[in-house]
Structures are given as structure tokens and as C-alpha cells.
Amino acid sequence: MPYSASPESQKAGWRDAFGQYRNVLAIVLSLTLLQGAAAALSVMIALGLQAAGTSNAALGLVAAFYAGGFLTGAILSPIQIARIGHIRSFSFFAAIAIVASLSLTIGPSVFFWAIVQAVIGASTAALFTAGESWIADASPPEKRGAILGFYHVVAKLGAIGGPFAVMAGANGMMGFLMVAALFAVTIMPITATRQIQPDIHAASPFGPRKILKYAPAAAFAAFCAGAVNNSVAQLYPIFAQAVSPESAAAFSARFNGALLAGAMLGLWPAGYISDRVDRRLVIAAAGIIGAVAAVALTAFSTFAAEPLILALAFLFGMGALSYYAVAVAHAADRAKPEQATSMMAGILIIWGIGSIVGPLIAGVSMSAIGPGGLFAFSALALAIMAALMFTRMVRTPEVTGEEKEPFNATQATSLAISEIDPRGEATNEQFDLFLAWMASQETDTE
């Protein structure tokens, strides 16, 4: 007689499964709220400094400080997380972000706000590191792909909703209070979970220099993605204000929504196609789409109707904001299976360097030719990237057959995101990877 589970054991199994995913959902919810807080803050910073008469070049500098803080936090925060654990670390860094956000109500100052942005950037990176490494540990290996895709979609929705949340108070102190409240709310779901905190395991570092040697196309695509994506993410409210000065905050929220909706829609076909053709061709095509949309945004920003601007923003998002995951997949194709996690972590470091450089150049471009300079810079960067992809396709053959890793959606939020990716190793190994990073730069001479 075949074994048949009793109703009680079946119910217990369902309860265990639901409890496991409920804990993952709690962490995803916290990180979704974090995405919303970060997106809302970018609107408040840009419009606040613009109202104070700050130059676009100075705005680019402030954005670069945020990126520098973010990169620093991504590399160094695991030391604190390893010392005191995930829940305490999440609460600790969220408290820093809350206090820093409230300090912005003192008044606009380029120097002070730049320092505060660096602090918030570092705290935000630490929060993503704690949360995403925890998701990696809590996700069953056979479900990581589905959980990763779900997380990215929900997180994008959070980033879309953030600017709408502060829309009513974007021109005053109320907006910063709402940002601080969003940072505070992120603590609630993750501190209520009963999920056991992850352990720490060893890792084998894979430095950016190896990526430049073995996957230069992926390295340059990641650098360009960081430069363009962070420039647009931090400075688009200035462009939106030029298009709709009477309702800058509201139009900024709609513009951001169009950008991210395009990115969400463009990601999946890009991944599907890249599994079947040379990934560099997909990256080049995405760059061309983004560059064409950026040229149109630059040209039409002063006279086009808002619906056309939003449609172009959607098209730009489909191209420029969707190919980072393809670049990561291309890098993973060039790595050995046991090196995939370390390769993806190195790609994020290169992305972070680009996210610092990009706003500096974009700010100067905006000072020279106006708010449209943001997308003029983006168009040039994307065009250069597309040209380089075609050059690499001519010089080196594509990865085909069994050597090609399956595409998985990913985003540049923390080094720990690579641990959720099914291409990574099954153990949670990111923290020692962070701590060993600087040592790898000295010993990695190949």
C-alpha cells in the first residue's frame, strides 16, 4: 500500500512552507520600502538644491558623493554585519539614514548635503547588503530564480511609488520628514521576521582586473550602466522641472515611473534574446535604443508635450536601464561555475565606479547646455558602449552552447545580490568576499 501523508502532516508541511516564504516576503517588503525611500530622496535633493540656486555641476557632485558612499558601504558594511548580525545591523543603518534624512531639513547647502548624501548612500548600501544576503540564505536553491525575479519586480514598484509618496511635500520640510518616515518603516517587516540569520562562509575573491581581462565587454557595459543609470536616477528631477516647471514634483514622479516601467518591460525580452544570440549584440541594441531615446529627449525637452516626453522616457528605460543584467550574464559566461558569484560581485564594483564618474560628467554637461545635457551625456555614453560591443564581437567569438549560463534578472544594489542569483554558489559567501576585497587587488596580478 503506497504511503499517504495524513491531513495533519500535510497541514504541517504547508505551514512550514508558508512560514519560510513569509519570512522571505518580510525581507522583500523591507527592501521594497527602502527602494521607495531612496527614490523619494533623489527627488527631494535635486529639487531642493535647484530651488536654492545650485548649479547643475554642483548637483552632479552631490550625486557623485551619494554613489561614493554607496560603493563604500557595499564594500565595508559587511564588517559591521558580521560583528552584530543582520537584524541589529539593519536597524543600526536604518537609524543612520533616518537621522541623516532629518538633518537635511536644516537647509540646503551643497557641501553639507553632499556629506549627508554620502552617509545615506553608505547606509542604503549596508541595508541592501543585509537584506539581500538574508534573502539568499532564506531562499531554497531551486526557487532562487523565481524569488529573484519576484524581488526585482516588487522592488521596482517600490522605486516607482517613492516619488509619488513625497509629491505633496516635495517643496519643503515635509518631504524630508516623509523620506525619514519611509526609512523608519523599512525596519518594521524585517525585525518582525522569525527567520534565522545567515551564517558566514569563506569565498574566493574575483577582482575587477580579472574581469577586464576575461570579459572587457561586460566590464565596460557595467561601467556605462553605472554612469548613465545613476546620473539619470539622481538628476532626472532637474530635467522634469524644465519640462513642467509648474508641477515639477508630480511630473518627476510620472517621469520616474515611465523610466522604471520601461526598464521592467525591457529586461525580460533582453534576457530571453540574449540566451539565444551573442549577449554583446543585445547590449549594443539596448544601448542604441537608449541613445536614440536620449537624443530625442534632449531635442524635444523644450517644446514637446508631456505624453511624448513620458513615452520617450519609457523607451529610454527599455534600453538604457535594462542591459546591466545582460552584462552580468556575459561576465558569468566567461567565468568558471565556481567563480560566478565572485565575478558578479566584481561587476558591481565596476558599476559603482561608473556611478561616481557619471554624475560628475552629466552635471557639467547640464551646466553647459541646460537640463537636456543629462540625456546628451547619456546618448554619447550609450553610443560609445554600443560601438565597443560591436568591436568586441568582431575581435572575439561569442560564448555558445553549454558554456553559456542561463540569464537571470539582477540589479546593482549590493554585492550580496549575486548570492541570490542561481548562477552563484549555493552557500552564502559574500561577507568574506567583501572583507578580502582589498587583499585581492594586491594578490590578483593575472
N, C-alpha and C positions, 0 to 999 in steps of 0.2 A: 504494500500500500504506500503510495507516494506521500512524502511528508507535506503537511499543510499547516501553515502557521496559524496559531489561534488568533481570534479577533483582538485579544488583549496585546499579544506580541506585535501584531500589525499596527495597532494604535500607538504602541511604544515606539515602533520604528518611524512612523510618520511624525511623532512628536520630536524624536531626535533629529530627523532631517529638517523639520521646520525650525527647530531651535538653532541648528547650525546656520541655515541661511538667514534666519532672523538676525543673528549676530553680524553676519556679513552686511546685511542691509542697513544695520545701525551705523556701521563704519562708513558705508557708501553715502548714507544720508548726511553724516557729519562732513564728509569731503565735498558733497554737493553744495551744502551751505557755505563751505569755505570758498568754493569757486564763485559763488554769488557775491560773497564779501569782497573778494579780490577784484572782481569785475566792477562792482559798485565803486570801490575806492579809486579805480583808474579814472572814472568819470569825475568824481569829486576833485581829485588832484588837478587834472587838466583844466577843468572849467574854473576852479578856484584860482589857480595861478594866472590863467588867461585874464580873468576879471581884474586881477591886481596889476595888469600891465606887463607881465613877464614875457620875455622874448621866447620865440619858438625854440631857439637854440638852447636856452636855459631849461625849457620844458624837456627837451631831449636829454639834457644832463640829468635831470631828476629821474627820468625813466631809466637811464643807464644805472643810476645808483640803486634803483629797485632791483634791476637784473643782477647787478653785482652782489647785492645782499642775498638774492635768491640762490645764486650759484654757490656762494659761501655757505649758506645754510644747508644746501643739499649735500655738500661735502663734509661739513663739520658737525652737523646736528646729531648724527648717529652716536657720537661720543656721549652726549648727554642722554640719549635714548637708551644706550647700553647701560648707563650708570643707574638710572632711576626707573626705567621701564616705560612702556608705551602710554598708559593712561596718565601717569603723572607728567610725562613729557608733553603730551598733547595739551593738558591743562596749563602747564607752565608756558608753553609757547603761545597758546591762545591768549593767556593773560597779557603777555608782552604785546601782542598785536592789538588787544583792546586798549591798553594804556597808550600805545603809540598812536592809534587812531584818534583817541580823545585829545591827545596833545596837539593835533592839527587844528583844533578849534581856537588855539591861541591867536592864530592869524597867519596869513600867507607870507612865507619867506623862502626864497629859493634854497638858501644854504640849510636852514633848519628842516624844511620839508624833504630835501634830498637825504639828509641823515635819517630822518624818520622813515622815509621810503626804504632805505637800505635795511633798517631794523625790521620793518614789516615784511620786506622781501625774504629776509633770513628766517623770520618766524613762520611765514607761509610755507617756505620750502621744508622746514622742520615738521610742520603739521602734515604736509603731504607725505613726507618720508615715514612718519609714524603710522599714519593711516594706511598707506598703500602697502607697506611691508606687512601690516597686520592682515589686510585683505589677502595677501599672498599666502600667509600662513593658514588662514581660516578657509581657503578655497580648496576643495578636492581637486587633485591634479587633472582628472578627466573633465572637470567642469570649468577650468580656468579660462578657456577661450570664451565661453558664454558669459561668464561673470565679468571678464574684461570688457567685452562689447557692451554689456548692460551698464557697467560703471561709466564708460566713456559717454554713452548717450545721456544718462541721467546727469552726469557732471556738466555736460554741455548745456543742458536745460537750466542748471543752476547758474551757469555763467550768463545765459540769456536773461534770466529773471533778475539778477542782481541789480543792473542799472534801472530796471523798472521799479524796484523796491525803493530806491532813493530819489526817484524822479521828482517827487513833490518838494523835497528839501534840498535839491542839488545846488541851490544858490546861497546856502547859508549854513549855519552851525548844525541845523537839524540833520542834514545829510551825513555829516561825520558821526553824529550820535547813532544814526541808523546803521552805518557801517560797523561801528563798535558793537552794536547790538547783534548784528549778524555774526561777527566773530565770537561773541559770547554764546550764541545759540549753538554754534558748532560743537561746543563741549558737551551738550546735553545727551545726544544719542550715543556717542562713543563711551561716555562714562557710565551709561546705564547698561551696557552690554555685559554679559557674563562669560564672553569668550576668553579663553586662556591666552595670555600674552605670549608672543612668539619667543622661541629660543634664538640664540645667536650661534652661527656656524661659520666655518672658515671659507675663504673664497680665493680665487686666483685672479689678481688684477689684470686688466687689459687696457693699456694706456692709449690716449689719442694718437700718439705717434705710430703705433701699430695699425690703427685704423687708417691713417693717412697713407700708410704703405700698402695695405692689402685692399682697402676699399675707399680710394680717394673720392670717387663719385658720391658715395654715401656721406663722407665727411663734409664735402663742400655743400651738398644739399642740406645737411643738418645745420651747418653754419648759416646758410642763406635763410633757412626756415626760422632760425632764432632771430636773425637780424630783421627780417620782414615782419614776422608774426608779432614779436614784442613791440616793435615800433608802432604797428597798427593798433595793437591792443592797448597801448598806453597813450597814444596821441590822437586816435580817431575822434575823440570829442571835440578837438580843435577844428578838424575838418567838418564835423557835423554842425558846429556852431556857425561856420562860414556859410554853409548851405541853408541853415534855418536859424538865424540869429534870434528870432522871437521865441523859439521853443527849443533851445539847444539841448537841454537835458532830455526832453521827450524824444527828440529826433535821434539823439545819441543812443538811447535805449533801442529804438527801432533799427538803427543802423547796425548796432552790435548784434541784434537778433538776426538780421539778414546775413551778416558775415558768418555767424556760427551755424545758422541753418544751412547755408551753402556748404560749409565745412562738413557738417554731419552727412549731407546728401552725397557729397563728392567722395567721402572716404571709402565707402563700400565698393562702388564700381572701380575706383582706383586700385583697391586691393584685389578685387576679382580679376581684373585685366592683368595686373602685374604678376599674378600666379601663372599666366599663360604666355606672356611676352617678356622681353627684356625690361626689367624694372626701371632701368635708366630712361627708356623711352617713355614710360608712364610719368616719371618725374619731370622729364622735359616737356611733355604735353601739359601737365598741370602747371608748370612754370609759364608756358606760353599763354594758357587760358588766363592765369592770374595777371600776367603782364599786359595782355590786351585789355582786360577789365580795368587795370590800374591806369593805363593811358587814357581810357575813356573817362574814368573818374576825375583825372587831372584836367582833362579838356572841358568836361561838361559841368564841373562843380559850381561854376558861377552863374549858370543860366538854366540848367536842366530842372525839370520838375522832380519833386521828391520821389515819386514812384519809380522813375527811371534811375535815380541815384541808388535807391534801395535794391533794384534789380541788378545793377552793376555790382553793388556790394555783395549780393548773393553769389554772383558769378565769380567775383574775386575770391570769396571764401571757398567756393568749389575747387578753385585752382590752387591758390597760394596757401591755404590753411589745411590742405588735405594730404599733402605728399610726404610729410615728415614720417608717418608710419611706413610708407613705401621705402624711404631711405633707410629706416631701421631694418626693414626686411632685407634690403640689398646687402647691408652690412652683415646681417645674420647669415646670408647665403655664403659669404666669404669666410665665415668663421667655422671652426670645428664645433660639433654639437655641444661639447662641454664648455666651450668658450662663449656661447651665445649670450648668456646673461652679462658677462663682463664686457662683451662687445657693445651691447645695448647701453650699458652704463657709460661707456666711453663716448658713445654717440651723443648722449645727453649733455656731457661736459662740453663737447664742441658746440652743441646747440646753445648752451649757456653763454659761451664766449661770444657767439654771434648776437645773442640778445643784449649784450652790453654794448657792442660796437654799433649795432644798427640804429638805436635811438639817437646816438650822437650825430651820425651822418644825416639821419632823417630830420633832426631838429635844425641843423644847418641848412638843409635843403628847403625846409619850410620857411626859415628866415629869409632865404634868398628869393624864393618865387611865390611865397604865400602858402596857405594851408594845403593846396594841391601838391606841394612839394613832397608831402608824405607818400603819395602814390606815385609821384615821379621817381622818387628813390626806389620804391618797391618795384616799379616796372623795370628799371635798369638792373636791379639785383636779380630779378627773376629771369630776365633775358640773358644775362651773363651765365646764370646757372643752367638754363636750357642749352645754351651753346656748349658749355662744358660737358653736359651729359652726352650730346651728340659726338663730341670729340672723343670721349672715353669709349663710346660704343664702337667707334672706328678703330681705336687702338687696342682694346681688349675684348675678348669674346664674352658673351653673356653666360651666366650660370644656368644650366639646364638640367632637366631630368630629376633624378633623386637627390642631386646636390642642392636643389632649390628648397628652401624652407617655406612652409605654408605661411601665407600672410595672416597677421593678426593686428587688429587695431591697437595703437598705442599713442600716448601723448607725452609731452615733455613737462612732467610735474615733479617727479623725484626719481632718483636712481632706483628706488625700490619698485617702481612700476614694471621694470624688466622682470622682476621676480614673479609677477602675476602672469606674465606672458608665457604661454605654453612652450615656447621655444627655449625658455630658460630652464635651469636645472630645478629639480623638484624640491630642493631644500631652500630654506630662507637664508641666503648667504650674503645679503647686501651690506650688512653693517661692517663686517671686517673688510669688505671691498672698499668702503669709504675710508676707513682708518688706514688702509695700506696704500691709498692712492698716491700720496706724495712719494712714498718709497718706490713705487712702481715707475715713477718718472726718472729716478736715478738708475734703476737696475734694468729698465726696459730699453736696451740700446739697439735692438734688432731693427 
